[in-house]
Amino acid sequence: MIKIVSEQKCLLGEGPVWDASNHLICWIDILKGMIYALDPDSGFLKTITTNRVLGAVCICEDGNFLGAFQDGFGFIDRNTGAVNIVSDPERHLPGNRFNDGKCDPSGRFWAGTMSLTEAPAAGTVYMLGQALSISRKIEGTTISNGMTWSPDQRFFYFIDSTTGSVVRYHYDQSGEISGIKTVVEFVPEDGIPDGMTVDTEGMLWIAHWNGWQVSRWDPATGKKLLSIPLPVANVTSCTFGGEKLQDLYITTARKGLTAAELNEQHLAGSLFVWENTGYTGIPAFEYKK
């Protein structure tokens, strides 16, 4: 079921996004500040070095990347890797960095910050809109992680990993969210919820940090529907890709593992895929300047 796509070992692999225009799976290594873009057919891997701690990327309408860095939002030239920081809403908080992020259906980039020491409630989720406008969406977060929108675009789902749960907000096309409700709760033996995506049936796919799996959940009932085991503990995120958006790409990490654990988990940090899952994902939204 699961196979290796790339043995490029990431310290903290994250943020997979399917680039449909170029038929590439893209992902990042947060701590190394690297972006990887792989053609799954040819196996050609392009590496882009940003020389910054990079929490998340999305694809822009012009084909370049927009990143959420430790020092703010910045555009990334796809060919050269040059970074143009355009806004840093937490310039006054040098002990914070951006973590996970994703574009919403209207083409705005949402990304959350966290303390480098994981201090409680030190983070905020921001929305970078058109004309580089910034607004605060969720405050007092600790480890901002999975974000996704329901297929009908009525709901926004969000994970603060320290809560062990997924919450749902009512989402308006204006970018306003309201009415928080917990829809998924992890048990401790399942690890910690990390990155997340959604399928066309509205089910949530969640990566388990220290949980050795990706799981599928029904947010209407809170029930776990499926578990896909992986040979590594720290599973960080997932997204659908491929021609029909039926291949599930999964990022993993080596961060936090001991030498003995790394010896046991020699594939930790690799990119994995479950091809032809029988489920279909939603195309990644692009940032609209």
C-alpha positions as CSV (number, residue, x, y, z in Angstrom):
1,M,0.0,0.0,0.0
2,I,2.6,2.5,1.1
3,K,5.8,3.1,-0.9
4,I,8.7,5.6,-0.8
5,V,8.6,8.4,-3.3
6,S,11.8,10.1,-2.2
7,E,14.5,9.1,0.3
8,Q,15.5,12.7,0.6
9,K,15.8,12.7,4.4
10,C,14.2,15.7,6.0
11,L,14.8,16.7,9.5
12,L,11.3,18.1,9.7
13,G,9.5,17.2,6.4
14,E,6.2,19.1,6.1
15,G,3.7,21.0,4.0
16,P,3.1,18.8,1.0
17,V,1.3,20.5,-1.9
18,W,0.4,19.1,-5.3
19,D,1.4,21.5,-8.1
20,A,-1.2,20.4,-10.7
21,S,0.1,22.8,-13.4
22,N,3.5,21.2,-13.5
23,H,2.5,17.7,-12.2
24,L,4.9,17.9,-9.2
25,I,4.6,17.0,-5.6
26,C,6.2,19.8,-3.5
27,W,7.2,19.7,0.2
28,I,9.5,21.4,2.6
29,D,12.1,20.7,5.3
30,I,11.2,23.4,7.9
31,L,14.5,23.4,9.8
32,K,16.7,23.3,6.7
33,G,14.7,25.9,4.8
34,M,14.5,23.7,1.8
35,I,11.7,23.2,-0.8
36,Y,11.6,20.0,-2.8
37,A,9.7,19.6,-6.1
38,L,9.5,16.1,-7.5
39,D,8.2,14.8,-10.8
40,P,6.7,11.4,-9.7
41,D,6.9,10.1,-13.3
42,S,10.5,10.9,-14.1
43,G,11.8,10.9,-10.6
44,F,13.5,14.2,-11.2
45,L,13.9,16.2,-7.9
46,K,14.5,19.9,-7.8
47,T,15.8,21.4,-4.6
48,I,15.3,25.1,-3.7
49,T,17.4,26.6,-0.8
50,T,15.9,29.5,1.0
51,N,18.5,29.8,3.8
52,R,15.7,30.5,6.3
53,V,13.5,28.5,8.7
54,L,10.5,27.9,6.5
55,G,7.1,26.8,8.1
56,A,4.9,26.5,5.1
57,V,4.6,27.2,1.4
58,C,1.8,27.7,-1.1
59,I,1.8,28.1,-4.9
60,C,1.0,31.5,-6.4
61,E,-0.9,32.1,-9.5
62,D,2.3,33.1,-11.3
63,G,3.8,29.7,-10.5
64,N,6.3,30.9,-7.8
65,F,6.0,30.1,-4.1
66,L,4.8,32.1,-1.1
67,G,6.4,31.1,2.1
68,A,5.7,31.6,5.8
69,F,9.2,32.0,7.4
70,Q,10.5,32.6,10.8
71,D,10.9,36.2,9.8
72,G,7.5,36.7,8.0
73,F,5.8,36.1,4.7
74,G,7.9,36.1,1.6
75,F,7.7,35.3,-2.1
76,I,10.2,32.7,-3.4
77,D,11.5,32.7,-6.9
78,R,11.0,29.2,-8.2
79,N,14.1,29.3,-10.4
80,T,16.7,31.0,-8.1
81,G,15.3,30.5,-4.6
82,A,15.6,34.2,-4.0
83,V,13.3,35.3,-1.1
84,N,11.5,38.7,-0.9
85,I,10.1,39.1,2.6
86,V,7.0,41.3,2.3
87,S,5.6,41.4,5.8
88,D,6.5,40.2,9.3
89,P,3.5,40.5,11.6
90,E,5.6,39.3,14.5
91,R,8.8,41.4,14.1
92,H,8.4,42.1,17.8
93,L,8.5,38.4,18.7
94,P,11.9,37.1,17.6
95,G,11.3,33.9,19.6
96,N,8.4,32.8,17.3
97,R,8.4,31.3,13.9
98,F,5.7,30.3,11.4
99,N,4.7,26.7,11.3
100,D,1.9,25.2,9.1
101,G,-0.1,27.1,6.5
102,K,-2.4,26.8,3.5
103,C,-4.3,28.9,1.0
104,D,-8.1,29.3,1.4
105,P,-10.7,29.0,-1.4
106,S,-10.4,32.7,-2.1
107,G,-6.7,32.6,-2.6
108,R,-5.6,34.0,0.8
109,F,-2.7,32.4,2.7
110,W,-3.4,31.3,6.2
111,A,-0.4,30.5,8.5
112,G,0.1,30.1,12.2
113,T,3.1,31.0,14.4
114,M,4.5,29.2,17.4
115,S,7.2,29.7,20.0
116,L,10.6,28.2,19.3
117,T,10.4,26.7,22.8
118,E,6.8,25.7,22.3
119,A,5.7,28.0,25.0
120,P,1.9,27.7,25.6
121,A,-0.5,30.1,23.8
122,A,2.4,32.1,22.2
123,G,1.1,31.8,18.6
124,T,-1.4,33.4,16.3
125,V,-2.9,32.3,13.0
126,Y,-2.7,35.1,10.4
127,M,-4.4,35.5,7.0
128,L,-2.4,37.2,4.2
129,G,-4.9,38.5,1.8
130,Q,-4.8,40.4,-1.5
131,A,-2.6,43.5,-1.6
132,L,-0.6,41.9,1.2
133,S,-3.2,42.8,3.8
134,I,-2.8,40.8,7.1
135,S,-5.4,40.0,9.7
136,R,-5.3,37.9,12.9
137,K,-7.7,34.9,12.7
138,I,-7.0,32.7,15.8
139,E,-5.0,33.9,18.9
140,G,-3.4,32.0,21.8
141,T,-2.3,28.9,19.8
142,T,0.6,26.8,20.9
143,I,1.6,24.5,17.9
144,S,-0.4,25.7,14.9
145,N,-0.8,22.8,12.5
146,G,-3.3,21.2,10.1
147,M,-5.6,23.5,8.2
148,T,-8.2,22.6,5.6
149,W,-11.6,23.6,4.2
150,S,-14.7,21.5,3.6
151,P,-15.5,20.7,0.0
152,D,-18.6,23.0,0.1
153,Q,-16.4,25.7,1.7
154,R,-18.7,26.2,4.6
155,F,-16.2,25.1,7.2
156,F,-12.6,25.7,8.2
157,Y,-10.8,22.9,10.1
158,F,-7.8,23.6,12.3
159,I,-5.4,21.7,14.6
160,D,-3.4,23.1,17.5
161,S,-1.4,19.9,18.2
162,T,-1.2,20.5,21.9
163,T,-5.0,20.1,22.2
164,G,-5.0,16.6,20.7
165,S,-8.0,17.6,18.7
166,V,-9.4,19.1,15.5
167,V,-11.8,22.1,15.7
168,R,-14.3,23.4,13.1
169,Y,-15.2,26.9,12.4
170,H,-18.0,28.3,10.2
171,Y,-16.2,29.9,7.3
172,D,-17.3,32.8,5.1
173,Q,-15.9,33.6,1.7
174,S,-14.8,37.0,3.2
175,G,-12.4,35.1,5.4
176,E,-14.4,35.5,8.6
177,I,-14.6,32.4,10.9
178,S,-17.0,31.8,13.8
179,G,-18.5,29.2,16.0
180,I,-15.7,26.9,17.1
181,K,-16.6,23.2,17.7
182,T,-14.4,20.2,18.5
183,V,-15.0,17.5,15.8
184,V,-12.2,15.0,16.3
185,E,-10.4,14.0,19.5
186,F,-7.2,11.8,19.6
187,V,-6.5,9.3,22.3
188,P,-2.9,9.4,23.7
189,E,-1.9,6.1,22.2
190,D,-2.6,7.5,18.7
191,G,0.1,10.2,19.1
192,I,-0.5,13.9,18.3
193,P,-2.5,15.3,15.4
194,D,-0.3,17.2,13.0
195,G,-0.9,18.1,9.3
196,M,-4.3,17.5,7.6
197,T,-6.1,17.5,4.3
198,V,-9.7,16.7,3.2
199,D,-11.2,14.5,0.5
200,T,-14.2,15.2,-1.8
201,E,-16.5,13.3,0.7
202,G,-15.6,15.9,3.4
203,M,-13.6,13.4,5.4
204,L,-10.4,14.5,7.2
205,W,-7.0,12.9,6.7
206,I,-4.7,13.5,9.6
207,A,-1.0,12.8,10.1
208,H,0.0,11.4,13.5
209,W,3.2,12.8,15.2
210,N,4.6,9.9,17.3
211,G,1.7,7.8,16.0
212,W,3.1,5.8,13.1
213,Q,0.0,6.5,10.8
214,V,-2.3,8.6,8.8
215,S,-5.9,8.3,9.6
216,R,-9.3,9.2,8.0
217,W,-12.1,10.7,10.1
218,D,-15.7,11.8,9.7
219,P,-15.9,15.3,11.2
220,A,-19.7,14.9,11.5
221,T,-19.5,12.0,13.9
222,G,-15.9,12.2,15.2
223,K,-15.3,8.6,14.2
224,K,-12.1,7.2,12.9
225,L,-12.8,5.5,9.6
226,L,-9.4,4.3,8.5
227,S,-5.8,4.0,9.6
228,I,-2.8,3.7,7.2
229,P,0.3,2.5,9.1
230,L,3.7,3.8,8.3
231,P,7.2,2.5,9.1
232,V,8.1,5.7,10.9
233,A,6.8,7.4,14.1
234,N,6.8,11.0,13.3
235,V,4.2,11.5,10.4
236,T,3.8,15.2,9.8
237,S,1.3,15.9,7.0
238,C,-0.5,14.6,3.9
239,T,-2.1,15.8,0.7
240,F,-3.7,14.3,-2.4
241,G,-1.9,14.5,-5.7
242,G,-1.5,12.8,-9.0
243,E,-3.5,13.1,-12.2
244,K,-6.8,12.2,-10.6
245,L,-5.9,13.5,-7.1
246,Q,-6.2,10.0,-5.8
247,D,-2.6,9.5,-4.6
248,L,-2.0,10.4,-0.9
249,Y,1.5,11.9,-0.4
250,I,2.8,11.8,3.2
251,T,5.7,13.7,4.8
252,T,7.7,12.5,7.8
253,A,10.4,13.7,10.1
254,R,13.7,12.7,11.8
255,K,13.5,15.4,14.4
256,G,13.3,14.2,18.0
257,L,14.4,10.7,17.3
258,T,17.3,9.1,19.2
259,A,20.2,7.4,17.5
260,A,18.6,4.0,18.4
261,E,15.2,5.1,17.0
262,L,16.8,6.4,13.8
263,N,18.6,3.0,13.4
264,E,15.2,1.3,13.7
265,Q,13.4,3.9,11.5
266,H,15.9,4.4,8.8
267,L,13.2,5.8,6.5
268,A,12.3,8.6,8.8
269,G,12.2,11.9,7.0
270,S,11.3,10.3,3.7
271,L,8.3,11.2,1.5
272,F,5.8,8.4,1.1
273,V,2.8,7.8,-1.1
274,W,-0.3,5.6,-1.2
275,E,-1.2,5.4,-4.8
276,N,-4.8,4.9,-6.1
277,T,-6.4,5.2,-2.7
278,G,-9.9,5.1,-4.1
279,Y,-10.5,8.5,-2.5
280,T,-10.2,11.9,-4.3
281,G,-8.7,15.1,-2.9
282,I,-9.4,18.7,-3.4
283,P,-7.1,20.7,-5.7
284,A,-4.7,23.0,-3.8
285,F,-5.8,26.6,-3.8
286,E,-3.3,29.2,-5.1
287,Y,-2.4,32.5,-3.7
288,K,-3.9,35.4,-5.5
289,K,-2.0,38.7,-5.4
